[in-house]
Amino acid sequence: MINHSLLDELKSVSISNSSRDEYLLNTAELIQKHFPVYIWIGYYFLKGDKLHVGPYVGKPTPHTVIDLHKGICGAAVSQKATIIVDDVNADPRYLACSLETKSEIVIPLIVNGRIIGELDIDSDKKAAFSEDDKLILEAAVEIIGQALAKT
């Protein structure tokens, strides 16, 4: 079942009265409020051929810069598609960030028709991301991308 209240709340969060990073942190906090099983919610942004960590909610990550040809994050941007990994320990692309992480979803962040980064979310539960999660998070990232396009 799609969580429309999250989408409504994301639409009401304004970027106009805050910096880009404050806005993104607010969106990550809203997502975590609606999905407490998500233990890490954050953004990575493209700079050249690398992804650089942006605002996030969760424990510090050792992966502040990721090559585009590495990890689930690099794969999602390279393939221009959402990637769900039900068991990170079974996926050789996974870059271990936390022993707590069991599953992950990465959604490309598109602004004005081009990928500028991604939303990366980890869970401490295996197979935590359903098709409904994918749909709601893709819709959320679309709202976030539209807001960023206005800046």
matplotlib code that plots the C-alpha trace (Angstrom):
import matplotlib.pyplot as plt

x = [0.0, 1.4, 2.1, 0.5, 1.0, 4.8, 4.4, 2.0, 4.5, 7.4, 5.4, 4.8, 8.5, 9.9, 13.4, 13.0, 13.6, 16.5, 19.8, 19.9, 21.5, 19.0, 16.2, 17.7, 18.2, 14.6, 13.4, 15.6, 14.2, 10.6, 11.3, 12.7, 9.7, 7.4, 9.7, 11.4, 12.9, 15.2, 18.4, 20.3, 18.8, 21.1, 22.1, 25.1, 25.9, 27.8, 31.0, 32.9, 33.0, 32.5, 29.6, 30.1, 28.0, 25.5, 23.1, 22.0, 20.3, 22.0, 25.4, 28.5, 29.5, 33.1, 32.1, 32.1, 33.3, 32.3, 33.5, 30.8, 31.8, 31.7, 29.0, 25.2, 25.3, 27.6, 25.5, 22.2, 23.6, 25.5, 22.3, 20.0, 17.7, 16.5, 18.3, 17.0, 19.3, 17.4, 20.6, 23.7, 25.9, 24.9, 25.7, 29.3, 28.8, 27.9, 30.4, 30.1, 29.2, 27.7, 27.4, 23.8, 22.8, 21.0, 19.3, 19.5, 17.6, 19.2, 17.1, 18.7, 18.0, 17.1, 16.9, 15.9, 16.3, 19.8, 21.0, 22.7, 23.0, 20.9, 18.9, 20.5, 18.6, 19.7, 17.7, 18.7, 16.1, 16.7, 14.3, 13.0, 12.1, 8.9, 7.5, 5.4, 8.6, 10.2, 7.1, 6.8, 10.5, 10.7, 7.7, 9.5, 12.7, 10.7, 9.2, 12.7, 14.2, 11.4, 12.1, 15.8, 15.2, 13.6, 16.8]
y = [0.0, 3.4, 5.8, 9.0, 11.0, 10.8, 12.2, 15.0, 15.9, 16.0, 18.3, 20.6, 20.9, 23.9, 24.4, 28.2, 28.9, 26.6, 25.6, 22.6, 20.4, 21.5, 20.6, 17.2, 16.4, 17.3, 14.9, 12.1, 12.7, 12.6, 9.3, 7.8, 9.0, 7.1, 4.0, 3.4, 0.1, 2.3, 2.7, 4.9, 7.4, 9.6, 11.2, 10.9, 13.4, 13.0, 15.0, 13.8, 10.0, 9.7, 9.9, 12.1, 11.7, 14.4, 14.9, 11.7, 10.3, 7.4, 6.4, 7.8, 6.0, 5.2, 5.6, 9.3, 9.0, 6.0, 5.3, 5.0, 1.4, 0.3, -0.7, -0.7, 3.1, 3.2, 0.5, 2.4, 5.6, 3.7, 1.7, 4.7, 2.4, 1.7, -1.3, -3.3, -5.8, -8.1, -9.5, -7.3, -10.1, -12.1, -9.3, -9.0, -5.3, -4.3, -2.0, -2.8, 0.3, -1.2, -4.7, -3.8, -3.3, -6.3, -4.9, -1.7, 0.3, 3.0, 5.3, 7.7, 11.4, 13.2, 16.9, 18.5, 15.1, 14.2, 12.1, 14.3, 11.7, 9.2, 8.4, 5.4, 3.6, 0.8, -1.5, -3.8, -6.3, -8.7, -8.1, -4.9, -3.2, -4.3, -3.2, -0.7, 0.7, 1.1, 2.9, 5.3, 6.0, 6.6, 9.0, 10.7, 11.1, 12.6, 15.2, 16.0, 16.3, 18.7, 20.8, 20.9, 21.9, 25.1, 26.3]
z = [0.0, -1.1, 1.7, 0.3, 3.5, 3.0, -0.5, 0.8, 3.5, 1.0, -1.3, 1.6, 2.6, 1.0, -0.3, -0.6, 3.1, 3.6, 1.9, -0.4, 2.3, 5.0, 2.6, 1.8, 5.5, 6.2, 3.4, 4.8, 8.3, 6.8, 5.1, 8.3, 10.2, 7.8, 7.6, 10.9, 9.6, 7.4, 9.4, 7.0, 4.6, 2.6, -0.7, -2.9, -5.6, -8.8, -9.2, -12.3, -12.2, -8.4, -6.0, -2.9, 0.2, 0.9, 3.8, 5.6, 8.6, 10.4, 11.6, 9.9, 6.7, 5.8, 2.1, 1.6, -2.0, -4.3, -7.8, -10.4, -11.2, -7.6, -5.2, -5.4, -5.5, -8.5, -10.2, -9.8, -11.3, -14.1, -15.0, -14.5, -12.5, -9.0, -7.5, -4.6, -2.8, -0.4, 1.2, 0.9, 2.1, -1.0, -3.5, -4.5, -5.5, -1.9, -0.2, 3.5, 5.5, 8.6, 10.0, 10.8, 7.1, 5.7, 2.7, 0.5, -2.1, -4.3, -6.4, -9.0, -8.4, -11.6, -12.0, -15.4, -17.1, -15.9, -13.0, -10.4, -7.7, -5.8, -2.6, -0.8, 2.0, 4.2, 6.5, 9.3, 8.0, 5.0, 2.1, 3.7, 0.4, -1.3, -4.7, -2.7, -1.1, -4.5, -5.9, -3.0, -2.9, -6.6, -6.3, -3.3, -5.3, -8.2, -5.8, -4.4, -7.9, -8.9, -5.8, -6.5, -10.1, -8.8, -7.1]

ax = plt.figure().add_subplot(projection="3d")
ax.plot(x, y, z, "-o")
ax.set_aspect("equal")
plt.show()
